[in-house]
Amino acid sequence: MIVDAHQHFWDPARADYPWVEADELAPIRRAFGPADLAPLLQANGIDASILVQCRSALEETEEFLRIADATPSVIGVVGWADLTDAALGETLDRLRALPGGDKLVGIRHQVHDELDADWLLREDVQRGLSAVFAHDLAYDFLVRSRELPAAIATAQAFPHARFVLDHAAKPPIAAGGSAEWTERIAALAACGNVWCKISGLATEAVWDDWNAERLFPFVAHTAKCFGEDRLIFGSDWPVCQLAGSYGEIKTALEACLAKLGSGVRDKAFGVNAAQAYRLAMAS
């Protein structure tokens, strides 16, 4: 089974998405749903996807579970829940009991939007992460280089938990990279309980001036750090459309991974996501 481990649905007419208000994001400031994604999956040979949170609202997580329940191709949901809520365990129990609740595989928060670079290390957040892991869920790190030290400390604090780094921590590709990102992502990878999504890279490059060759050094570095068993493909659709079509993104990332070996490519397109999220995958 070929899996896109990172895609989104949203509708700005029905809810607020503050991050999409910037003028340059106007092309994606419209509704995207299962009917939009289905032909793209089919055209690109993708069997299934993981639907990932877009806003900090339990209502969205509940909606995503309903969508997953009604959409066979959505085999997992990484939702949002308030990590600072002392009753988080009860909330997760309730989510699991909803239609589609069996497809809840992880929790995520937009940590890189927090003013505090050490937000993950707050006592209430760490308590919330304990509840996430007690429910056998993964936690997705949505961080940039600034927050990587806190992510490293968190992964070390929960050595038996499963973490997934989104978008390879958004390397500054348009600026040519940075030593800070290079060193910190290597330190995070040294925590053997963290997987890394090769996703969202084209939108960290110059949107109208990128190709697989320019992405490759960043893919190669993450591969060197995480190894072939902890790299995961994700399209980051529809955000990726700012830089290229679904097909262009998939083709470029597949080319980068293939240069590292067919084993790297094949595992990144399904097996590793199944391990990280404990997916129930058909052959």
Secondary structure, 3 states (H helix, E strand, C coil): CCEEEEECCECCCCCCCHHHCCHHHHHHCCCECHHHHHHHHHHCCCCEEEEECCCCCHHHHHHHHHHHHHCCCEEEEEECCCCCCCCHHHHHHHHHHCCCHHHEEEEEECHHHCCCCCHHHCHHHHHHHHHHHHCCCEEEECCCHHHHHHHHHHHHHCCCCCEEEHHHHCCCHHHCCCHHHHHHHHHHHCCCCEEEEECCCHHHCCCCCCCHHHHHHHHHHHHHHHCCCCEEECCCECHHHHCCCHHHHHHHHHHHHHHCCHHHHHHHHHHHHHHHHCCCCCC
